[in-house]
Amino acid sequence: MRMNDLPEFVKNIRSLLCYHRGIGIDSYPLKTEISLFLEIKPDQVNHGTAGMGKVSAAVIPGKDPDPEQEANRPAALNSLVELKNEIAICRSCDLCRDRIRSVPGQGTEKSRLMVVGDWLAAVDGDHLEAGLVFGVEQDRMLSRMFSAINVSFEDVYVTNVIKCAIPESCHPLATHVRCCLPFLRRQIDAVQPDILCIMGGVAAKAILDQTRSLSQLRGKFHEYRTERGLAVPVLVTYHPSFLLENPEMKKATWEDLQFLAKRLLGFQ
C-alpha cells in the first residue's frame, strides 16, 4: 500500500465498521493476523517505508494480488449495494436526527434511464411504505408517466438528491445537499445511465450547478460529466409533487417526456 492510499483505506475501513455496527455486529474473532495488527506500535507506521514493510508482512498474509484480476475487479465503493449500506448509516449532517429512514433509491445497476428527484417528505406521524422514493401518489404518477411513453420500470433507476426520508416540516438546506451529493454522483457512476431525467428544482441545481429556474432549464438537453469522464444527456422537468399541486403544468411535462422518449430511442 502506498502512503497516499492510507487515508482512503482508513475511510473505507471506518465505513465498513459503521455498517457492521448498524446491523448488530459488535465483536470479531481474534485471529493471528488481528493479534499481530493490534501489537503494531505507532512508530512502526510513521517512520518511512521500513515501518510500512513490517505492517504489510504482519497483516496481509498470502501471495500478492494478481494485477490482471485487480484491474478487472469492479470498484466496491461504486456498487449500489455498498452505497446503500453507507447511506443507511450516514451521519454527515444533522438531517440524520430527523430521518425517518434512508432512501437510497430503487432500480438495478445499468438502468438505461436514471431519474433524480429532490427528497422524500412525509406528513408528520405518517408511516412510509417500504420502497417509496418520491411519495405514495408521486410514485404512482411517475409510473404512469413512463408507462405513457412505453418505458419499462425495469429500465429505470429512481433516486433523490437527499438520501433521508424526513418529516414534511423539515426543510433541507444547501449544506445538506452538499453532504448527499457525493452519494448521488457515485450512484450515477455505478448505474451509467444513457440519460438522466431530473425532476425538481433542487435536483436540477445540484446536478447541473445552475442558478437558473427549472422553467428556464427544461425543454432541452444539458450535459453531466460522470466521475469516469462520461458525458450523460440531462433532461430537466417538473417533480410529481409539483404536478399534484399544479395540474396545469402536466402538458409541459408531457412534452418533456415525449422529448425524452425520442432521445431514448436514439440509444437503441
SULPE-V49683 format. One record per residue. N is the residue number from 0. RES is the residue in one letter. PHI is phi in radians with two decimals (999 if undefined). NEAR is the number of other ideal C-beta (glycine too) atoms within 12 Angstrom. D_FIRST is the distance of its C-alpha to the first C-alpha in whole Angstrom. Layout:
n:res:phi:near:d_first
N:RES:PHI:NEAR:D_FIRST
N:RES:PHI:NEAR:D_FIRST
This chain:
n:res:phi:near:d_first
0:M:999:21:0
1:R:-1.36:11:4
2:M:-1.03:17:7
3:N:-1.30:9:8
4:D:-1.54:12:7
5:L:-1.09:17:7
6:P:-1.04:13:11
7:E:-1.17:16:11
8:F:-1.10:21:9
9:V:-1.10:15:12
10:K:-1.05:16:14
11:N:-1.15:21:14
12:I:-1.11:18:14
13:R:-1.10:17:17
14:S:-1.07:27:19
15:L:-1.12:22:19
16:L:-1.13:20:20
17:C:-1.11:21:23
18:Y:-1.12:24:24
19:H:-1.05:18:24
20:R:-1.10:18:26
21:G:-1.13:21:28
22:I:-1.73:13:29
23:G:1.76:8:30
24:I:-1.43:13:27
25:D:-2.10:9:28
26:S:-2.72:10:26
27:Y:-2.31:15:24
28:P:-1.16:9:25
29:L:-1.51:12:23
30:K:-1.49:12:22
31:T:-1.01:13:21
32:E:-1.09:20:17
33:I:-1.20:16:18
34:S:-1.03:14:20
35:L:-1.10:20:18
36:F:-1.10:23:15
37:L:-1.16:14:18
38:E:-1.43:16:19
39:I:-1.20:22:16
40:K:-1.62:15:18
41:P:-0.92:10:17
42:D:-1.20:12:17
43:Q:-1.39:22:15
44:V:-2.03:24:12
45:N:-2.05:16:14
46:H:-2.28:15:15
47:G:1.49:13:12
48:T:-1.26:15:10
49:A:-1.10:14:13
50:G:-1.09:20:12
51:M:-1.12:24:8
52:G:-1.12:17:9
53:K:-1.12:22:12
54:V:-1.10:28:10
55:S:-1.08:22:8
56:A:-1.14:17:12
57:A:-1.44:22:13
58:V:-1.67:25:12
59:I:-1.96:18:11
60:P:-1.34:14:14
61:G:1.56:10:15
62:K:-1.42:7:14
63:D:-1.16:11:11
64:P:-1.13:13:12
65:D:-1.21:11:15
66:P:-1.00:9:14
67:E:-1.16:8:17
68:Q:-1.13:11:17
69:E:-1.12:11:14
70:A:-1.18:10:16
71:N:-1.60:10:19
72:R:-1.34:14:17
73:P:-1.15:18:19
74:A:-1.22:19:17
75:A:-1.07:17:17
76:L:-1.27:29:18
77:N:-1.82:25:20
78:S:-1.49:22:23
79:L:-1.14:32:26
80:V:-1.14:20:25
81:E:-1.11:25:22
82:L:-1.13:35:24
83:K:-1.03:28:27
84:N:-1.14:26:25
85:E:-1.16:33:24
86:I:-1.09:37:27
87:A:-1.08:27:29
88:I:-2.02:27:27
89:C:-1.11:30:27
90:R:-2.26:20:28
91:S:-1.28:24:28
92:C:-2.49:26:31
93:D:-1.34:17:35
94:L:-1.11:33:36
95:C:-1.08:25:34
96:R:-1.25:13:37
97:D:-1.76:23:39
98:R:-1.10:31:37
99:I:-1.40:28:40
100:R:-2.91:26:37
101:S:-1.41:33:34
102:V:-2.30:40:34
103:P:-1.21:36:31
104:G:2.35:41:34
105:Q:-2.31:30:36
106:G:2.40:30:35
107:T:-2.11:23:33
108:E:-1.13:25:30
109:K:1.18:20:31
110:S:-1.18:32:34
111:R:-1.23:33:37
112:L:-2.14:42:38
113:M:-2.06:45:36
114:V:-1.89:48:38
115:V:-2.16:50:37
116:G:-1.88:45:39
117:D:-1.53:41:39
118:W:-2.86:44:39
119:L:-1.68:44:41
120:A:-1.94:35:44
121:A:-2.24:27:46
122:V:-1.05:17:49
123:D:-0.86:14:49
124:G:1.62:10:49
125:D:-1.21:18:49
126:H:-1.54:13:47
127:L:-1.61:27:44
128:E:-1.18:20:44
129:A:-1.12:15:41
130:G:1.65:20:40
131:L:-1.22:31:42
132:V:-2.09:43:40
133:F:-1.76:42:42
134:G:2.50:33:45
135:V:-1.07:24:48
136:E:-1.18:18:50
137:Q:-1.13:32:48
138:D:-1.16:32:46
139:R:-1.13:20:49
140:M:-1.12:29:50
141:L:-1.06:40:47
142:S:-1.07:25:47
143:R:-1.16:20:51
144:M:-1.00:34:49
145:F:-1.35:32:47
146:S:-1.12:16:50
147:A:-1.16:18:52
148:I:-1.90:28:50
149:N:1.05:17:49
150:V:-1.86:32:46
151:S:-1.33:16:45
152:F:-1.18:25:42
153:E:-1.19:15:40
154:D:-1.79:28:39
155:V:-2.22:36:38
156:Y:-1.97:36:36
157:V:-2.01:42:37
158:T:-2.63:46:35
159:N:-2.19:46:36
160:V:-1.17:42:34
161:I:-1.43:45:34
162:K:-1.62:41:33
163:C:-1.96:38:35
164:A:-1.43:37:39
165:I:-2.29:34:41
166:P:-1.06:23:44
167:E:-1.04:20:47
168:S:-1.32:14:47
169:C:-1.60:25:44
170:H:-2.06:17:43
171:P:-1.05:34:39
172:L:-1.89:17:39
173:A:-1.05:17:37
174:T:-1.12:14:34
175:H:-1.19:31:34
176:V:-1.07:33:33
177:R:-1.10:22:30
178:C:-1.21:25:29
179:C:-1.49:42:29
180:L:-1.01:29:29
181:P:-1.03:25:25
182:F:-1.08:40:26
183:L:-1.10:40:28
184:R:-1.07:29:26
185:R:-1.22:31:24
186:Q:-1.14:43:27
187:I:-1.07:41:28
188:D:-1.13:30:25
189:A:-1.30:34:25
190:V:-1.31:38:29
191:Q:0.90:30:29
192:P:-1.22:39:33
193:D:-1.23:30:36
194:I:-2.48:40:37
195:L:-1.82:46:37
196:C:-1.93:48:40
197:I:-1.76:43:40
198:M:-2.05:49:42
199:G:2.01:38:43
200:G:-1.17:31:43
201:V:-1.11:34:40
202:A:-1.12:43:38
203:A:-1.09:36:39
204:K:-1.19:26:38
205:A:-1.18:38:35
206:I:-1.33:41:34
207:L:-1.65:31:36
208:D:0.95:19:36
209:Q:-2.01:22:40
210:T:-1.77:13:42
211:R:-1.23:17:45
212:S:-1.25:15:47
213:L:-1.08:31:46
214:S:-1.11:18:50
215:Q:-1.41:16:49
216:L:-1.51:28:45
217:R:-1.29:34:47
218:G:1.58:20:49
219:K:-2.71:19:46
220:F:-1.59:27:43
221:H:-1.95:27:40
222:E:-2.34:19:36
223:Y:-2.11:34:33
224:R:-1.78:19:30
225:T:-1.28:24:27
226:E:-1.17:20:23
227:R:-1.56:17:23
228:G:1.53:10:26
229:L:-1.42:17:29
230:A:-1.60:18:32
231:V:-2.06:33:34
232:P:-1.13:30:38
233:V:-2.19:37:38
234:L:-1.98:42:42
235:V:-1.85:42:43
236:T:-2.62:42:46
237:Y:-1.42:42:47
238:H:-1.37:42:46
239:P:-0.92:37:48
240:S:-1.07:30:49
241:F:-1.14:30:50
242:L:-1.20:31:52
243:L:-1.14:22:54
244:E:-1.59:15:55
245:N:-2.32:17:56
246:P:-1.07:15:57
247:E:-1.16:13:59
248:M:-1.56:23:55
249:K:-1.14:22:55
250:K:-1.09:15:57
251:A:-1.12:22:54
252:T:-1.17:37:51
253:W:-1.08:22:53
254:E:-1.09:20:53
255:D:-1.11:35:49
256:L:-1.14:35:49
257:Q:-1.15:22:51
258:F:-1.07:25:49
259:L:-1.12:41:46
260:A:-1.07:27:47
261:K:-1.09:20:48
262:R:-1.21:27:45
263:L:-1.08:30:43
264:L:-1.06:17:46
265:G:-1.19:14:44
266:F:-1.63:18:41
267:Q:-1.44:12:43
